[in-house]
Amino acid sequence: MWPFTRRNHVSPESETAKREAELSLTEAQSRTAESEAKLMDSRRVKEQLRAHNRANAYSTWIEGIVVGRLSGDA
């Protein structure tokens, strides 16, 4: 039998791949924070639009009542 020895030498390719994987993970995590911020902003804008539409609907309803009364009195 041949005596095989285990080497503790790490290849430059594996070190490069490891660094690139760590960088990719870091970038993905930072994008997650950015995506969360955009999602929260989108939800806030959506809620503002919903409130604005409710206010407009109420205003239109009131306007209909007022115009109806004015035209009924004339």
Summary of the structure (lengths in Angstrom):
residues: 74
radius of gyration: 32.7
end to end distance: 114.4
largest distance: 114.4
contacts: 123
relative contact order: 0.05
helix: 84%
strand: 0%
